[in-house]
Amino acid sequence: MAKQLDLDLFEDKITNNLTRTIRLQSTENKLDGEVIVYPRFFDFSESDRLFEQLNSSLKWRQDLIRVFGREIRIPRLNAWYGDEGKTYTYSGNSMCPQKWTPTLTLIKERIEKEIGLNFNSVLANLYRDGKDSVSWHSDDEPELGINPVIASVSFGETRRFQLRHKSNKELERVEIPLTHGSLLIMKGTTQHYWKHQIPKTAKKIGARINLTFRVVN
């Protein structure tokens, strides 16, 4: 029988940041993944500044993907940055890395210091309004290796981040609001057993920038 997810809350006394650890389980004894959320990893004033810097300095593009035999533009803008040679391929698109910017490096080093892992690449997404989205998927491309750790930081408008189990349909979806300056870590076997998405919304909302830091092999 499906088991509800386990949710632990603990207070980070240094940053006054309420951190959520979500243990994703499909059965009583099976841990399918783990997600850690820092709702206020960057404070509001710094998040405002970082959003403006990223929005104006990153080289945004809108890729085409093939769906049911026809090409369509993905409903968001993106950009790929990283160490030399760290090419990334998704949905049939190969992205060669652009050089790290000072802003991306600052954000990356702050996250690395917190979680003790060094990243060599980042996928930036710009959701211009509520019509922009990303559909159900897992970050399980071969170049990410087994059990990748994905660090996702958000600036701008709050968007709904949803997770659903790939095979256990009895489990309810997990929904997490990704707020201005928040950090979400996906680790363990999350990408094996769970998919995630940012759904569209009919609400009139502003833009959101999301950075997903990765280790590309």
PLY file of the C-alpha trace (Angstrom):
ply
format ascii 1.0
element vertex 217
property float x
property float y
property float z
element edge 216
property int vertex1
property int vertex2
end_header
0.00 0.00 0.00
1.26 3.49 -0.82
2.88 5.39 2.00
2.64 9.13 2.47
5.91 11.00 2.14
7.93 11.77 5.27
8.55 15.43 5.96
11.14 16.68 8.43
11.43 20.35 9.40
14.39 21.83 11.17
15.54 25.39 11.78
18.91 26.58 10.52
19.99 28.79 13.44
22.64 30.60 11.40
20.49 31.76 8.48
17.09 31.57 10.21
16.05 29.50 7.21
13.37 26.84 7.71
14.70 23.85 5.76
12.41 21.04 4.61
13.70 17.52 4.03
11.22 15.45 2.02
11.85 11.71 1.94
10.04 10.24 -1.06
8.76 6.74 -0.35
6.45 4.50 -2.37
6.22 1.68 0.19
6.71 1.29 3.92
10.39 0.43 3.66
11.52 1.74 0.27
13.13 5.19 -0.01
12.66 6.35 -3.60
14.36 9.70 -3.34
15.09 12.76 -1.26
14.41 16.46 -1.76
15.72 19.25 0.45
14.22 22.74 0.28
15.71 26.01 1.55
12.86 28.54 1.12
15.10 31.56 1.85
18.59 30.53 0.76
19.18 34.03 -0.65
17.54 36.98 1.10
15.05 39.17 -0.74
17.31 42.12 -1.51
20.10 39.90 -2.84
17.58 37.84 -4.82
16.26 41.02 -6.47
19.78 41.99 -7.51
20.68 38.52 -8.77
17.47 38.26 -10.80
18.24 41.53 -12.62
21.83 40.54 -13.29
20.87 37.13 -14.66
18.01 38.47 -16.74
20.17 41.05 -18.46
23.48 39.20 -18.79
22.68 35.60 -19.77
22.48 34.72 -23.46
18.93 33.41 -23.63
17.64 31.29 -26.51
14.45 29.41 -27.36
15.06 25.91 -28.66
12.90 23.78 -30.92
11.78 20.27 -29.98
9.98 17.66 -32.08
6.56 16.58 -30.80
4.42 14.10 -32.76
6.44 14.70 -35.90
6.45 18.50 -35.85
8.80 21.07 -34.43
7.60 23.49 -31.77
9.33 26.08 -29.64
9.78 25.11 -26.01
7.60 27.29 -23.72
10.48 29.10 -21.99
13.92 30.54 -22.73
17.10 28.78 -21.68
20.89 29.01 -21.61
23.68 26.52 -20.85
26.85 27.49 -18.99
29.68 25.37 -17.69
33.25 24.15 -17.84
34.81 23.68 -21.24
33.61 20.54 -23.06
30.60 19.91 -20.80
28.01 19.55 -23.57
24.47 18.67 -22.54
21.80 16.98 -24.67
18.08 16.90 -23.89
15.00 16.43 -26.09
17.28 16.06 -29.09
19.05 19.40 -28.50
22.78 19.55 -27.85
23.97 22.61 -25.94
27.63 23.66 -25.86
28.55 25.51 -22.68
29.11 29.23 -22.54
31.72 30.52 -20.10
30.74 31.10 -16.49
29.65 34.63 -15.68
30.61 36.31 -12.38
26.98 36.12 -11.19
26.63 32.42 -11.97
29.97 31.72 -10.29
28.89 33.56 -7.13
25.65 31.58 -6.91
27.39 28.29 -7.68
30.04 28.78 -4.98
27.42 29.65 -2.35
25.53 26.43 -3.08
28.71 24.33 -3.22
29.76 25.63 0.19
26.37 24.69 1.65
26.09 21.13 0.30
29.75 20.14 -0.14
29.58 19.27 -3.84
31.23 21.01 -6.81
29.20 21.54 -9.99
30.59 21.95 -13.51
27.52 23.17 -15.40
24.15 24.88 -15.08
20.97 25.00 -17.14
19.27 28.39 -16.84
15.55 28.73 -17.62
13.58 31.95 -17.96
9.82 31.57 -17.45
8.53 34.85 -18.88
4.99 34.51 -17.53
2.42 31.90 -16.48
2.22 30.51 -20.01
5.82 29.31 -19.84
6.33 25.89 -18.30
8.27 22.62 -18.32
6.40 19.33 -18.71
6.85 16.08 -16.78
10.41 14.77 -17.02
13.35 13.35 -15.08
16.90 14.64 -15.15
18.26 11.22 -16.07
20.34 11.86 -19.19
23.38 9.54 -19.45
25.92 12.34 -19.06
24.53 13.11 -15.57
25.54 9.67 -14.29
23.81 7.49 -11.70
21.90 9.20 -8.88
22.75 12.78 -9.87
22.48 15.63 -7.38
20.56 18.55 -8.91
20.66 21.94 -7.17
17.84 24.22 -8.33
17.73 27.88 -7.30
14.85 30.23 -8.17
14.57 34.00 -8.49
11.47 36.01 -9.30
7.86 34.87 -9.30
6.85 31.89 -7.14
6.00 28.82 -9.26
4.57 25.41 -8.34
7.10 22.56 -8.48
5.37 19.19 -8.69
6.66 15.62 -8.35
4.89 12.38 -9.25
6.01 8.77 -8.94
6.75 7.03 -12.24
5.03 3.73 -11.46
3.08 3.95 -8.18
-0.13 5.72 -9.20
-1.53 5.49 -5.67
0.88 8.12 -4.43
-0.35 11.68 -4.34
1.66 14.31 -6.15
4.10 16.33 -4.12
3.85 20.09 -4.63
6.42 22.63 -3.44
6.20 26.40 -3.99
9.57 27.62 -5.27
9.88 31.13 -3.93
12.17 34.09 -4.64
15.67 33.08 -3.49
14.80 29.45 -2.70
17.07 26.45 -3.23
15.85 22.90 -3.91
18.16 19.87 -3.89
17.15 16.59 -5.56
19.38 13.67 -4.61
19.55 9.90 -4.19
17.35 7.88 -6.54
14.86 10.71 -7.12
15.49 10.81 -10.88
15.01 7.03 -11.17
11.55 6.93 -9.60
10.07 10.42 -9.85
9.24 12.97 -12.53
8.84 16.70 -11.96
7.30 19.67 -13.74
6.50 23.38 -13.55
2.89 23.61 -14.82
1.34 26.52 -16.64
-0.93 28.89 -14.76
-3.73 31.18 -15.93
-2.78 33.76 -13.30
-1.12 36.95 -14.45
2.33 36.59 -12.94
5.79 37.94 -13.53
8.97 36.28 -14.71
10.98 33.58 -12.93
14.59 32.53 -13.49
15.60 29.01 -12.47
19.16 27.70 -12.36
19.71 23.94 -12.16
23.33 23.15 -11.29
24.61 19.74 -12.37
27.69 17.55 -12.70
28.13 16.45 -16.32
30.48 13.52 -16.85
0 1
1 2
2 3
3 4
4 5
5 6
6 7
7 8
8 9
9 10
10 11
11 12
12 13
13 14
14 15
15 16
16 17
17 18
18 19
19 20
20 21
21 22
22 23
23 24
24 25
25 26
26 27
27 28
28 29
29 30
30 31
31 32
32 33
33 34
34 35
35 36
36 37
37 38
38 39
39 40
40 41
41 42
42 43
43 44
44 45
45 46
46 47
47 48
48 49
49 50
50 51
51 52
52 53
53 54
54 55
55 56
56 57
57 58
58 59
59 60
60 61
61 62
62 63
63 64
64 65
65 66
66 67
67 68
68 69
69 70
70 71
71 72
72 73
73 74
74 75
75 76
76 77
77 78
78 79
79 80
80 81
81 82
82 83
83 84
84 85
85 86
86 87
87 88
88 89
89 90
90 91
91 92
92 93
93 94
94 95
95 96
96 97
97 98
98 99
99 100
100 101
101 102
102 103
103 104
104 105
105 106
106 107
107 108
108 109
109 110
110 111
111 112
112 113
113 114
114 115
115 116
116 117
117 118
118 119
119 120
120 121
121 122
122 123
123 124
124 125
125 126
126 127
127 128
128 129
129 130
130 131
131 132
132 133
133 134
134 135
135 136
136 137
137 138
138 139
139 140
140 141
141 142
142 143
143 144
144 145
145 146
146 147
147 148
148 149
149 150
150 151
151 152
152 153
153 154
154 155
155 156
156 157
157 158
158 159
159 160
160 161
161 162
162 163
163 164
164 165
165 166
166 167
167 168
168 169
169 170
170 171
171 172
172 173
173 174
174 175
175 176
176 177
177 178
178 179
179 180
180 181
181 182
182 183
183 184
184 185
185 186
186 187
187 188
188 189
189 190
190 191
191 192
192 193
193 194
194 195
195 196
196 197
197 198
198 199
199 200
200 201
201 202
202 203
203 204
204 205
205 206
206 207
207 208
208 209
209 210
210 211
211 212
212 213
213 214
214 215
215 216
